[in-house]
Amino acid sequence: GATIREIAARAGVAEGTLYNYFDGKREMLLAIADEAEWPALFALLDETELGDRAAMVAVMEKALDLSEARLPFIKALLSEAWIDDAILTGKVIERVGLIHQQLAEYIARHTAAGIFRPMDPDLGARLLLGMFGALILPTFLGVAPLPSAEERHVLAETIVGMLLDGILAPGTEEPAR
């Protein structure tokens, strides 16, 4: 909702200076998406060989931390993606697709090595992304407060626990059908 004048004032530059680089706010948003999101994405994807539960929790926490640090930007990007299909497909879906691909490859490697039970890696990646998305979407939408660092750690442990252990208590038999 900010004007170009407000953005220029906040950046400490003349309004005309912004127009030397951008045609308008949409182009600024796209440029920020290109610059700000890729380093965050690759920082997460660098840790693809998650050797144990603690490493998986650490990566999930890192993902939640990255979301916190970029909350205002992500809110703006999602708002624009809601009304602009080019932003939705070119910025949001593209990045989620890259994360999905990396997760599916991780699951496939661990399934092939006998560490994970046999499963469809694509479906496993979608489920994990869905779990993560369900946690952060209410915050992005402003209907839930931002979780504290301690809460993010518990959320990360819970996601990894559900992924690795399922939801049945140890020693519990599957409910009768």
N, C-alpha and C positions, 0 to 999 in steps of 0.2 A: 503493500500500500504506500510505500514511500515514493516521493517524487524524485526526478533526476536531480533537482536542486538540493533536496535533502540528502541524497546520496553523496553528491559532490561536497556538500558542506561537511558531512560526517567523515569523508575521506580526506578532507583538507585540500581539495583541488577546485579549480574553477569548473563550472558546469560545462563550458565549451571543451574543456580538456577531456571530459568523459566522451563527448561526441567525436573526438578525434579517434577514439578506439572502438566505440560501440554505437550502433544505430539507436539503441534504446535499452530499457530495462531487461527485456527478454534476452537480448544478446549478452548483457552482463551476467545474467543468471546462468546462461549456457556456458560462458567462459569460466565462471566460478565452478560450475559442475565439472568441467574438463580438468581444471587445475586442482580442485580440492578433493574430489572424490577418488581419482586414480591412485594417489599415494596411499590413501586409507585402504582402498581395496587391495593393493599389492602388499601392504604391510600385513594384512590378514592372510592373504594367500601364500605369503612366504613361509608360513608355518604349516605346510601341508603334511609333513611327516610327524604326526602327533603320536608319539610313542606310548603314551600312557594317559590315564584318566586326568591327572593333574595338568598335563599339557593341553588336553582338550578343554578343560575348564578354563585355563588361562586364555586360550584363543576365544572362547565364548565371551569371557569377561572383556577382552580387548574389543570385541565387536560391540558389546554394550557400551563400553567407554567411548568408542569412536562415534557411536550414535549420540551420546550425550554431548560430546564436544561440538557436534555439527547440528544440533537440534534446530536452531533457528533457520539454518540453511535448508535442512531437510524438509522442514515445514513449508518453506517457500517453494522448494522444488516440487513437493507433492501437490501443493495448491495449484501450481501452474500445470503440472502433469494432468490434473483432473480435467482441465479445459483445453489442453494443447496436446494432441496425439503425437506430434513430433517429439515433444519433450518426454512423453510417456514411453514411447518406443525407443527413442534414441538415447535417452539418459537413464531412465529408471529401469526399464525392462532389460536393456543391454547390460547394465551392471549386475542386476540380479541374475541374469543368465550366466555371466562369468563366474559368479560365486557358486551357482548351481552346478556348473560344469566341474569346478574344482572339487566340490563336495562329492559329486557322483564318482569322480575318478578316485578319490580317497576311499570311498566305500567299496568300490570295485576292487581296488588293490587289497584292502583288508579282508574282503570276502574271499578273493582268490587265495590269499595266504592262510585261510582257515581261522582268522582272528574273529571275523564277524560271521554270523550264520548266513546261509544263502538268502539273498534278497535281490530285488531289482534296485540297482544303484540309483537310477533316476528317481524312483519313488522314494527311496530313503532320503535323498537330497531334498526332494520337495517337502517331505515331512519335517525335516530339520529346519528348513527355511520357514515353513509354516509355523513351527513352534516359536522360532525367533521373532518372526513378524507379529505373531499374536501378542507377544510380550511388549514390543516396542510401539505398535500402532496406536494404542490408547494414549501414550505419551505424546506421540507426534500430533495426534488430533487434539491434544489439550484437555482430554477428559480424565487423565490420570496423572498424578505427580511423577516427576522424574525419580526413579529409584536411587537410593543412596549407594555408595560404594559397597557397603555390606550387603544391601539387598541385591545388587547386581551380582555379587559373588554367589549368593544363595541361588539366584535365578540360573546362573551359569552351571552350578553344580546340579541343580534339578534337571535342566535340559540334558546334560551329559548323562546323568543317572538314568533318566527315562530312555535315552537312546541306547545306553549300554546294558541296562538291567531290566527294562520294561517297567510295568507298573505293579506287578504282583509282588507281594511281600515274599522275602526268601522263605522257602519251605512251604509256601502256600500252593495248593493245587488249583488248577484252572477251575473257575466256577462251572457248575453243571449247566447244561444247555436246556 
